[in-house]
């Protein structure tokens, strides 16, 4: 248990996990490939879910230690693998809002050349895992937009961050060999707007029994 939590505490230890060892895949880590075995990442978190206590410790380690330590300009490109691994953790968490927001800030704070590397890695991700990544940000953007429209006085920086990443993924999708449907990027703005108007009307003009 301690070893698992420790592995998620720093980018150096986590980036050395889940390597693609087929044909020395992890040695091919560069500006175009992450060198990760995404199936191993997926199965790793499937196993972790079966132990809620350890999963909670991993979540705390990532939130409190790993993400705050991520630099804008990584000294070693291999440590950027954490940006590919952590979304799979977010998917299995029941409460991932804070972690997702922290990861978004870290991603958007990357210096330009490193963000370009991350975009290249997204473009070469297996179809299924790229789809999962896009759905994280489509879902988050939709939820944050609903919150923003319900209360315009709230800070909308989280929404802006989620939309920026969704926009970047949309751009990446256009250059992928296996593109996913554009429907996966759409946010039903008018539906959310209508729902917000109805909710506002009910508050202003309650129907008396």
C-alpha positions in Angstrom: 0.0 0.0 0.0 2.7 2.5 1.0 4.6 1.7 -2.3 1.5 2.4 -4.3 0.8 5.7 -2.6 4.5 6.6 -2.9 4.4 5.9 -6.6 1.7 8.6 -7.1 3.5 11.2 -4.9 6.0 12.4 -7.5 6.2 12.7 -11.3 9.5 10.8 -11.4 8.0 7.6 -9.8 4.6 7.8 -11.5 6.2 8.4 -14.9 8.2 5.2 -14.5 5.0 3.2 -14.1 2.8 1.6 -16.8 5.6 1.6 -19.5 5.0 0.1 -22.9 7.7 -2.6 -22.9 6.6 -4.2 -26.1 9.4 -3.7 -28.6 11.0 -1.4 -26.1 8.1 1.1 -26.5 9.1 3.1 -23.5 12.5 3.9 -25.1 10.5 5.6 -27.8 9.3 8.4 -25.5 9.8 11.6 -27.4 7.8 14.6 -28.6 5.4 12.3 -30.5 5.0 9.3 -28.2 4.5 9.0 -24.4 5.9 5.4 -24.2 2.9 4.4 -22.0 0.9 1.2 -22.2 -2.6 2.7 -21.8 -4.2 -0.7 -21.3 -1.9 -1.2 -18.3 -2.9 2.2 -16.9 -6.6 1.3 -17.3 -6.2 -2.1 -15.6 -4.1 -0.5 -12.8 -6.9 1.8 -11.9 -9.5 -1.0 -12.2 -7.6 -2.9 -9.6 -7.2 0.2 -7.4 -11.0 0.8 -7.4 -11.4 -2.5 -5.5 -9.6 -1.0 -2.6 -11.4 2.3 -1.7 -9.0 3.1 1.2 -5.9 2.9 -1.0 -7.7 4.8 -3.8 -8.5 7.7 -1.4 -4.8 7.7 -0.3 -3.7 7.8 -3.9 -6.1 10.7 -4.6 -4.8 12.7 -1.7 -1.1 12.0 -2.7 -1.8 13.3 -6.2 -3.8 16.3 -5.0 -1.4 17.3 -2.1 2.0 16.2 -3.4 2.2 15.3 -7.1 0.3 18.1 -8.8 1.7 21.0 -6.7 5.2 19.8 -7.6 4.7 19.8 -11.4 6.9 22.4 -13.1 6.0 24.7 -16.0 9.1 23.4 -17.8 9.8 19.8 -17.0 13.5 19.0 -16.9 12.7 15.5 -18.3 10.1 14.9 -21.0 9.3 11.5 -19.5 7.8 13.1 -16.4 5.1 14.5 -18.5 3.5 11.1 -18.7 1.6 12.1 -15.6 -0.7 14.2 -17.7 -1.7 11.1 -19.7 -2.1 8.9 -16.6 -4.0 11.1 -14.2 -7.2 11.5 -16.4 -7.7 7.7 -15.9 -7.6 8.3 -12.2 -10.2 11.0 -12.5 -12.5 8.7 -14.3 -12.6 6.1 -11.4 -13.1 8.7 -8.7 -16.6 9.5 -7.4 -15.5 13.0 -6.3 -12.9 14.3 -8.8 -13.8 18.0 -9.2 -11.0 19.4 -7.1 -8.4 17.1 -8.6 -9.6 17.8 -12.1 -9.4 21.6 -11.5 -5.8 21.2 -10.1 -4.7 19.1 -13.1 -6.3 21.6 -15.5 -4.3 24.5 -14.0 -1.1 22.4 -14.2 -1.7 21.6 -17.9 -2.5 25.2 -18.9 0.5 26.5 -17.0 2.9 24.4 -19.1 5.2 26.5 -21.3 4.3 26.5 -24.9 6.8 23.9 -26.2 5.8 21.4 -23.5 2.1 21.9 -24.1 2.9 21.1 -27.8 4.5 17.9 -26.7 1.3 17.0 -24.7 -0.8 17.8 -27.7 1.3 15.4 -29.8 0.9 12.7 -27.2 -2.9 13.2 -27.3 -2.8 12.9 -31.0 -1.1 9.4 -30.8 -3.2 8.1 -27.9 -5.3 5.0 -28.7 -8.8 5.8 -30.0 -10.6 4.5 -26.9 -8.5 6.4 -24.4 -8.6 9.6 -26.4 -12.4 9.3 -26.4 -12.4 8.9 -22.6 -10.2 11.9 -22.2 -12.5 14.1 -24.4 -15.6 12.9 -22.5 -14.0 14.0 -19.2 -13.7 17.6 -20.5 -17.0 17.6 -22.4 -18.8 16.5 -19.2 -16.9 18.9 -17.0 -17.5 21.8 -19.3 -21.2 21.0 -19.4 -21.5 20.8 -15.6 -19.5 24.0 -15.0 -21.6 25.9 -17.6 -24.8 24.8 -15.9 -23.4 26.1 -12.6 -22.3 29.4 -14.2 -25.6 30.0 -15.8 -27.5 29.2 -12.6 -25.4 31.8 -10.7 -23.5 34.3 -12.9 -21.9 35.8 -9.8 -19.7 32.8 -9.3 -16.1 32.6 -10.5 -16.0 31.0 -13.9 -12.2 30.4 -14.2 -12.8 26.7 -13.8 -15.2 26.7 -16.8 -12.7 28.7 -18.9 -9.9 26.2 -18.1 -12.1 23.2 -19.0 -13.2 24.8 -22.2 -9.6 25.7 -23.2 -8.5 22.1 -22.8 -11.6 20.8 -24.7 -10.8 23.3 -27.4 -7.2 22.0 -27.6 -8.4 18.4 -27.8 -10.8 19.4 -30.6 -7.8 20.8 -32.5 -5.8 17.7 -31.8 -8.6 15.5 -33.1 -8.4 17.1 -36.5 -4.8 15.8 -36.9 -5.4 12.3 -35.5 -5.2 9.3 -37.8 -8.3 7.9 -36.0 -10.6 10.9 -35.4 -13.6 10.7 -33.0 -17.0 12.2 -33.9 -17.3 15.9 -33.4 -20.5 15.2 -31.4 -18.2 14.3 -28.5 -17.1 17.9 -28.2 -20.5 19.5 -28.3 -22.1 21.2 -25.3 -25.9 21.8 -25.4 -25.6 25.5 -24.6 -29.2 26.3 -25.5 -30.6 23.4 -23.5 -28.7 24.6 -20.5 -29.7 28.2 -21.1 -33.4 27.2 -21.2 -33.1 25.1 -18.1 -31.5 28.0 -16.3 -34.3 30.4 -17.4 -37.0 27.9 -16.2 -35.2 27.6 -12.8 -35.0 31.3 -12.5 -38.7 31.8 -13.4 -39.7 29.3 -10.7 -37.7 31.2 -8.1 -39.2 34.5 -9.2 -42.7 33.4 -9.7 -43.3 30.4 -7.5 -46.6 28.5 -8.1 -48.7 28.7 -4.9 -50.3 25.4 -3.9 
